[in-house]
Amino acid sequence: MKGCADAVEHALEFLDPTGQDSRSIKMARTEDTILYQFGALPFSITEHGEVRVLLVTTRGRRDWIIPKGWPIRNLTAGATAAREAYEEAGLLGTVVGEEPIGFYRYEKRRNARKAAIHEVSVFLFAVERQLRKWPEKTERQTRWFAPAEASTLVAPAGLADILQAATCHLLVPNHPLRNRHRASEARG
């Protein structure tokens, strides 16, 4: 596994000065369309200061992923990510920041001849609690993981890099995201 500094550097090396992913995707062909989605990276910090992240399974293959979905009319990208966290995992909480912490791409086959490229903008999501019932509870599993383990379970390499980079930042004792989340735990 890469160290925190390596993971952050690796995840950031794909962003150009405007914050966009500058990689050329080998699986993309010029006629492919990029479809955009928004995802939440749900995290919690335990009483002992350990960062935990929540993953959900896909409906079909039961692969581990983060909650994500299509843009929702009249909702911001961050609000859409929060809605997906609720619908897919029953999570209530707060999106941290107004900008995504990273982007990743994956390919999904539409049929035998066509594939679609999906780009997911990922937002940190500080979990306050998980409900007992939620819309997709019977369709998915949810589980909390240590970030290092979670990064080995997700299929898209870009998502694994984001998991490592984001959680490295949260492990820094005086990092503002960590302190903001801990302060919200104290109030709640």
Backbone bond lengths (Angstrom), bond angles and torsions (degrees), N, CA, C in turn:
res aa  C-N    CA-C-N  psi(-1)  N-CA   C-N-CA  omega(-1)  CA-C   N-CA-C  phi
1 M - - - 1.450 - - 1.520 109.86 -
2 K 1.307 115.81 144.63 1.462 120.66 178.04 1.515 109.99 -72.41
3 G 1.330 115.86 153.72 1.451 120.06 173.43 1.513 109.83 -77.70
4 C 1.342 117.00 168.95 1.464 121.43 -177.90 1.516 111.43 -57.90
5 A 1.312 117.95 -45.86 1.465 120.08 -178.05 1.522 110.24 -62.78
6 D 1.336 117.30 -40.62 1.462 120.84 178.35 1.516 111.33 -64.51
7 A 1.326 117.18 -43.15 1.466 120.79 -178.33 1.524 110.68 -64.71
8 V 1.318 117.32 -43.80 1.461 120.44 179.70 1.519 109.48 -63.61
9 E 1.330 116.62 -46.55 1.462 120.40 -179.69 1.520 110.28 -61.40
10 H 1.338 117.48 -43.39 1.457 121.32 -178.72 1.527 110.72 -64.20
11 A 1.325 117.85 -43.98 1.464 120.82 -179.16 1.520 110.80 -67.69
12 L 1.321 118.29 -37.11 1.454 121.24 -177.07 1.515 112.72 -79.34
13 E 1.339 117.98 -22.04 1.464 119.04 -176.85 1.519 111.80 -67.38
14 F 1.321 118.23 -14.67 1.450 120.70 179.96 1.521 112.80 -90.39
15 L 1.320 118.24 -2.54 1.451 120.55 -178.83 1.513 109.93 -98.98
16 D 1.341 116.30 132.14 1.460 119.41 175.46 1.529 107.87 -84.03
17 P 1.333 119.74 179.62 1.469 121.10 -176.56 1.528 114.32 -58.32
18 T 1.337 118.40 -22.25 1.464 120.04 178.81 1.520 111.64 -87.68
19 G 1.338 117.36 -2.77 1.460 121.26 179.64 1.521 113.04 91.33
20 Q 1.327 118.13 5.19 1.453 121.15 -179.45 1.526 110.67 -88.65
21 D 1.324 115.90 152.52 1.458 122.22 178.08 1.523 108.16 -70.64
22 S 1.320 116.49 122.54 1.459 120.45 -174.69 1.530 113.25 -102.96
23 R 1.341 117.75 5.71 1.459 120.23 -179.48 1.515 110.54 -69.99
24 S 1.309 115.08 146.98 1.466 118.58 169.07 1.522 104.83 -92.13
25 I 1.281 116.71 126.67 1.449 121.86 -177.17 1.525 108.65 -89.80
26 K 1.320 117.16 117.97 1.457 121.14 -177.23 1.518 111.70 -64.21
27 M 1.330 117.04 -30.00 1.451 118.25 -177.97 1.525 111.70 -76.90
28 A 1.339 118.13 -14.59 1.457 121.12 -178.43 1.518 110.23 -81.28
29 R 1.297 115.02 138.94 1.454 121.10 173.11 1.525 106.33 -113.94
30 T 1.311 117.13 161.70 1.459 119.86 -174.05 1.516 112.70 -60.56
31 E 1.337 118.43 -27.06 1.465 119.33 -178.63 1.534 112.41 -86.43
32 D 1.312 117.88 -7.83 1.458 120.35 -179.72 1.520 111.13 -70.88
33 T 1.298 115.45 144.34 1.444 122.75 175.37 1.519 107.99 -101.93
34 I 1.313 116.13 141.30 1.462 120.01 175.69 1.516 107.76 -94.41
35 L 1.317 115.88 126.21 1.456 122.75 178.17 1.527 108.00 -102.37
36 Y 1.322 117.21 132.66 1.465 121.42 -173.51 1.529 111.46 -101.56
37 Q 1.336 114.36 137.84 1.454 122.24 176.70 1.521 108.98 -134.28
38 F 1.346 115.36 165.88 1.452 121.69 178.01 1.520 108.78 -125.29
39 G 1.335 115.54 135.18 1.455 120.39 -177.19 1.511 112.23 -128.27
40 A 1.321 115.01 156.18 1.464 122.50 176.97 1.521 108.59 -111.18
41 L 1.321 116.31 134.19 1.466 121.67 171.97 1.526 106.14 -102.99
42 P 1.350 116.71 92.14 1.459 120.73 -176.58 1.527 110.97 -71.64
43 F 1.336 115.87 130.26 1.462 119.65 178.29 1.521 109.80 -137.45
44 S 1.318 113.38 159.40 1.456 121.93 175.54 1.526 106.87 -146.47
45 I 1.304 116.24 151.36 1.460 121.27 176.67 1.523 106.99 -116.11
46 T 1.314 116.09 121.46 1.458 121.35 -175.96 1.525 111.41 -71.31
47 E 1.316 115.43 171.10 1.472 121.44 176.41 1.524 111.60 -57.18
48 H 1.330 116.97 -28.15 1.462 122.31 -178.25 1.522 112.53 -91.62
49 G 1.346 116.65 7.36 1.456 120.82 176.90 1.516 114.87 82.24
50 E 1.329 117.68 14.26 1.463 120.67 179.43 1.523 109.79 -89.26
51 V 1.322 116.17 135.87 1.457 121.38 176.80 1.523 108.57 -84.37
52 R 1.331 115.96 133.79 1.462 122.65 175.39 1.518 107.60 -126.25
53 V 1.327 116.93 144.67 1.457 121.47 176.39 1.520 108.86 -123.05
54 L 1.328 115.61 148.23 1.450 120.31 -179.54 1.522 109.35 -105.71
55 L 1.321 115.41 131.52 1.457 121.69 174.50 1.522 108.95 -115.13
56 V 1.335 115.55 156.09 1.460 122.06 175.85 1.527 107.43 -123.14
57 T 1.324 116.44 160.81 1.453 119.60 176.60 1.525 109.81 -93.82
58 T 1.337 114.83 153.07 1.455 119.82 172.63 1.526 107.35 -71.50
59 R 1.313 115.74 161.07 1.463 119.64 -178.82 1.527 112.28 -69.75
60 G 1.317 117.21 -43.95 1.462 120.32 -173.62 1.510 114.06 -83.01
61 R 1.327 116.73 -68.98 1.466 121.14 -172.80 1.525 113.44 -83.77
62 R 1.318 116.63 -9.68 1.474 122.06 179.36 1.529 112.38 65.04
63 D 1.339 116.10 31.51 1.463 121.07 174.49 1.522 109.37 -75.75
64 W 1.318 117.24 152.76 1.459 121.67 177.75 1.531 109.83 -82.72
65 I 1.342 116.13 130.13 1.465 123.50 179.65 1.528 108.29 -145.40
66 I 1.318 116.11 -178.32 1.463 120.82 170.68 1.529 107.85 -98.68
67 P 1.329 118.32 158.62 1.470 119.28 174.35 1.529 109.59 -61.52
68 K 1.328 116.44 131.93 1.465 120.60 -179.17 1.514 108.97 -156.29
69 G 1.325 115.08 160.19 1.456 118.16 178.77 1.516 112.13 -171.84
70 W 1.318 113.71 -177.87 1.457 122.16 -176.78 1.521 111.34 -74.92
71 P 1.333 117.33 155.69 1.471 120.23 175.06 1.535 110.33 -55.01
72 I 1.318 115.60 142.62 1.464 121.60 179.41 1.528 107.83 -113.56
73 R 1.314 115.25 126.90 1.470 121.24 -179.21 1.536 110.71 -52.62
74 N 1.302 115.98 135.80 1.469 125.03 177.86 1.526 114.13 70.86
75 L 1.330 118.44 9.52 1.461 120.75 174.93 1.531 108.70 -116.72
76 T 1.325 115.98 144.39 1.459 120.18 174.46 1.530 108.67 -70.22
77 A 1.310 116.23 168.91 1.462 120.35 177.71 1.530 110.60 -59.35
78 G 1.334 117.04 -45.09 1.461 120.64 179.45 1.520 112.39 -64.47
79 A 1.324 116.85 -40.51 1.469 120.55 178.64 1.524 110.78 -66.42
80 T 1.331 116.59 -35.08 1.468 120.28 176.02 1.531 109.94 -64.30
81 A 1.330 117.33 -43.17 1.467 120.91 178.04 1.532 110.39 -60.55
82 A 1.327 116.71 -42.00 1.470 120.77 178.65 1.530 110.84 -64.03
83 R 1.325 117.52 -39.95 1.463 121.22 178.62 1.522 110.23 -63.31
84 E 1.332 117.25 -41.00 1.465 120.90 178.10 1.528 110.93 -64.11
85 A 1.331 117.30 -38.10 1.472 120.81 177.53 1.523 110.20 -61.57
86 Y 1.327 116.66 -37.97 1.468 120.63 177.16 1.532 110.77 -69.86
87 E 1.335 117.38 -51.41 1.464 120.89 -174.30 1.527 112.76 -65.01
88 E 1.326 117.38 -40.96 1.465 120.91 -174.75 1.519 114.31 -89.79
89 A 1.351 117.35 -24.75 1.472 119.47 -174.73 1.525 114.00 -133.97
90 G 1.319 118.62 -1.06 1.460 120.93 178.97 1.516 113.94 69.68
91 L 1.329 116.62 28.56 1.465 120.69 -174.96 1.517 112.56 -94.61
92 L 1.312 114.54 138.26 1.458 122.04 170.55 1.516 106.69 -116.08
93 G 1.327 116.39 140.66 1.453 119.84 -178.41 1.504 111.07 172.50
94 T 1.328 115.36 -154.33 1.453 121.71 -173.40 1.525 110.71 -134.60
95 V 1.331 115.23 134.26 1.460 119.97 171.41 1.515 106.76 -72.70
96 V 1.327 116.83 132.42 1.461 122.62 -178.32 1.527 108.55 -94.75
97 G 1.316 116.38 112.14 1.465 120.75 179.43 1.514 111.78 86.62
98 E 1.318 114.46 166.35 1.464 120.47 -179.49 1.516 113.00 -97.09
99 E 1.324 117.03 -16.11 1.461 121.47 -177.02 1.525 110.50 -109.71
100 P 1.331 116.94 150.07 1.469 119.12 175.98 1.523 111.19 -65.05
101 I 1.317 115.91 153.25 1.468 120.61 178.06 1.519 111.23 -86.18
102 G 1.316 116.52 -11.41 1.449 120.44 178.97 1.513 111.50 176.09
103 F 1.313 114.87 178.13 1.454 123.17 -178.82 1.522 108.13 -136.53
104 Y 1.319 116.60 147.30 1.459 119.16 170.00 1.521 108.39 -142.57
105 R 1.312 114.97 159.26 1.462 120.99 179.80 1.519 110.23 -122.20
106 Y 1.328 113.87 150.07 1.459 119.66 172.39 1.523 108.10 -146.44
107 E 1.316 114.71 159.23 1.459 120.93 -179.89 1.517 108.80 -108.58
108 K 1.321 115.61 137.73 1.466 120.43 177.58 1.528 107.57 -131.06
109 R 1.318 115.70 127.94 1.463 120.47 -178.39 1.517 110.12 -74.61
110 R 1.320 115.37 130.16 1.469 120.84 174.96 1.527 109.60 -84.08
111 N 1.325 114.77 -41.76 1.465 121.83 176.34 1.526 106.64 -157.30
112 A 1.313 117.40 -167.11 1.465 120.49 -175.19 1.526 113.27 -63.25
113 R 1.336 117.93 -27.12 1.460 120.29 -175.95 1.520 114.59 -107.68
114 K 1.301 118.72 -21.28 1.463 120.13 -174.48 1.523 111.50 -118.60
115 A 1.312 113.61 142.87 1.462 120.80 175.79 1.522 107.76 -130.31
116 A 1.300 116.37 152.51 1.457 121.53 177.38 1.525 108.67 -115.68
117 I 1.301 115.25 140.87 1.458 121.58 174.99 1.525 107.19 -96.06
118 H 1.322 117.08 127.18 1.460 122.82 178.11 1.524 108.53 -111.65
119 E 1.319 116.45 133.69 1.462 120.89 173.85 1.522 107.80 -114.79
120 V 1.334 115.79 124.24 1.459 121.91 -176.87 1.529 109.41 -108.91
121 S 1.330 116.13 123.40 1.463 122.40 172.02 1.525 106.77 -88.29
122 V 1.334 116.78 124.06 1.466 121.58 -172.45 1.527 110.64 -106.11
123 F 1.336 115.77 128.36 1.456 123.05 178.54 1.523 109.68 -112.81
124 L 1.335 116.36 136.09 1.471 119.61 172.75 1.519 108.56 -65.98
125 F 1.323 116.68 138.64 1.460 121.90 -177.39 1.523 108.86 -132.82
126 A 1.334 116.16 108.38 1.476 122.33 179.91 1.526 108.30 -79.21
127 V 1.320 116.50 112.61 1.462 121.99 -175.54 1.528 110.07 -80.34
128 E 1.309 115.00 129.59 1.467 120.94 174.46 1.521 110.92 -96.07
129 R 1.362 115.52 -39.34 1.461 119.12 175.57 1.517 110.66 -167.35
130 Q 1.332 114.34 163.40 1.457 121.39 176.09 1.524 107.83 -114.54
131 L 1.328 115.84 130.07 1.456 121.58 -179.17 1.527 110.95 -74.03
132 R 1.318 116.38 161.34 1.466 120.51 176.65 1.526 111.62 -77.59
133 K 1.339 116.49 -30.66 1.469 121.74 179.78 1.524 108.34 -129.16
134 W 1.347 115.30 142.71 1.468 120.51 175.44 1.519 108.25 -155.46
135 P 1.335 117.73 165.50 1.463 121.09 -171.61 1.534 116.04 -53.81
136 E 1.328 119.63 -41.97 1.468 120.90 -174.02 1.533 113.13 -108.56
137 K 1.320 117.03 22.92 1.469 120.16 -175.96 1.525 112.96 -58.55
138 T 1.319 117.79 -39.97 1.463 120.15 -177.37 1.530 112.55 -77.47
139 E 1.343 117.59 -11.22 1.461 121.57 -176.08 1.529 113.53 -99.57
140 R 1.332 117.15 -13.11 1.465 120.79 -172.95 1.524 110.63 -141.01
141 Q 1.322 115.07 156.53 1.460 121.21 169.47 1.522 107.68 -103.56
142 T 1.321 116.14 151.92 1.464 120.66 173.22 1.518 107.94 -127.69
143 R 1.332 116.27 149.46 1.463 119.59 178.61 1.527 109.14 -158.91
144 W 1.339 114.81 142.00 1.459 121.36 175.29 1.520 109.38 -87.29
145 F 1.326 115.43 139.15 1.459 121.92 -179.63 1.519 110.55 -135.02
146 A 1.328 115.20 155.55 1.458 119.68 164.72 1.532 105.81 -68.13
147 P 1.328 118.11 144.61 1.466 120.62 -177.11 1.528 114.02 -54.87
148 A 1.319 117.99 -39.88 1.467 120.33 -179.12 1.523 110.68 -62.52
149 E 1.326 117.23 -42.31 1.463 120.16 178.47 1.525 110.50 -68.01
150 A 1.323 117.30 -42.92 1.470 121.06 179.82 1.527 111.02 -58.28
151 S 1.321 116.27 -40.30 1.472 119.20 -177.63 1.529 111.89 -67.00
152 T 1.336 118.03 -21.41 1.468 120.29 177.25 1.528 111.75 -86.24
153 L 1.318 117.51 -14.09 1.463 121.28 -175.47 1.527 114.04 -95.49
154 V 1.325 116.98 -25.63 1.469 119.90 -178.13 1.524 109.70 -81.36
155 A 1.342 116.19 142.17 1.461 120.54 -176.71 1.529 113.84 -77.56
156 P 1.335 119.85 -48.57 1.470 116.54 -177.68 1.534 111.49 -65.41
157 A 1.329 116.19 124.35 1.473 120.27 -179.12 1.518 111.26 -59.31
158 G 1.319 117.28 -37.44 1.467 120.79 179.19 1.511 112.00 -62.22
159 L 1.328 117.77 -35.72 1.460 120.69 177.63 1.522 110.44 -69.34
160 A 1.314 117.58 -39.23 1.470 120.64 177.02 1.527 110.22 -60.51
161 D 1.341 117.01 -41.81 1.468 121.02 178.06 1.522 111.21 -62.81
162 I 1.339 116.86 -41.99 1.468 120.78 179.22 1.519 110.01 -64.05
163 L 1.330 117.43 -42.76 1.472 121.00 178.40 1.526 110.65 -57.36
164 Q 1.307 117.25 -46.69 1.466 120.68 -178.79 1.517 111.51 -67.17
165 A 1.331 117.59 -44.88 1.464 121.01 -177.15 1.524 111.55 -66.11
166 A 1.322 117.01 -46.09 1.460 120.52 -177.36 1.520 111.66 -65.48
167 T 1.310 116.62 -43.94 1.451 118.93 -177.74 1.521 111.62 -72.28
168 C 1.328 117.75 -27.88 1.470 119.25 173.94 1.520 110.06 -60.76
169 H 1.325 116.45 -42.33 1.466 120.40 177.90 1.529 110.70 -62.35
170 L 1.331 116.75 -40.23 1.461 120.25 -178.38 1.525 112.36 -70.65
171 L 1.327 117.73 -21.56 1.460 120.63 179.61 1.534 112.71 -77.67
172 V 1.326 118.01 -16.09 1.459 121.55 179.59 1.531 107.61 -68.46
173 P 1.345 118.75 122.15 1.461 121.57 -172.59 1.530 115.29 -53.86
174 N 1.319 118.99 -39.10 1.461 119.88 -176.87 1.521 112.90 -106.56
175 H 1.328 117.70 22.19 1.453 120.40 -179.90 1.532 109.01 -69.03
176 P 1.341 119.44 136.76 1.464 122.15 -177.40 1.526 114.04 -57.69
177 L 1.341 119.25 -37.11 1.457 120.54 179.59 1.520 110.72 -64.77
178 R 1.324 116.39 -40.48 1.457 121.11 179.85 1.520 109.87 -64.69
179 N 1.333 116.10 -46.26 1.469 119.74 -178.45 1.520 112.03 -66.67
180 R 1.358 117.07 -37.64 1.456 119.50 179.25 1.521 110.15 -64.77
181 H 1.346 116.90 -42.66 1.454 120.37 179.68 1.526 110.78 -66.26
182 R 1.316 117.95 -43.15 1.473 121.24 179.98 1.518 109.95 -63.49
183 A 1.353 117.44 -37.31 1.457 120.72 178.79 1.529 110.16 -65.27
184 S 1.349 117.87 -38.96 1.464 120.29 179.85 1.527 109.64 -68.68
185 E 1.341 118.82 -33.08 1.467 121.31 175.98 1.522 110.46 -64.36
186 A 1.332 117.29 -40.41 1.455 121.62 -179.10 1.531 110.84 -65.08
187 R 1.352 116.51 -36.84 1.462 120.05 179.72 1.516 111.25 -73.02
188 G 1.365 117.04 -36.50 1.463 122.87 -172.85 1.455 110.43 -76.34
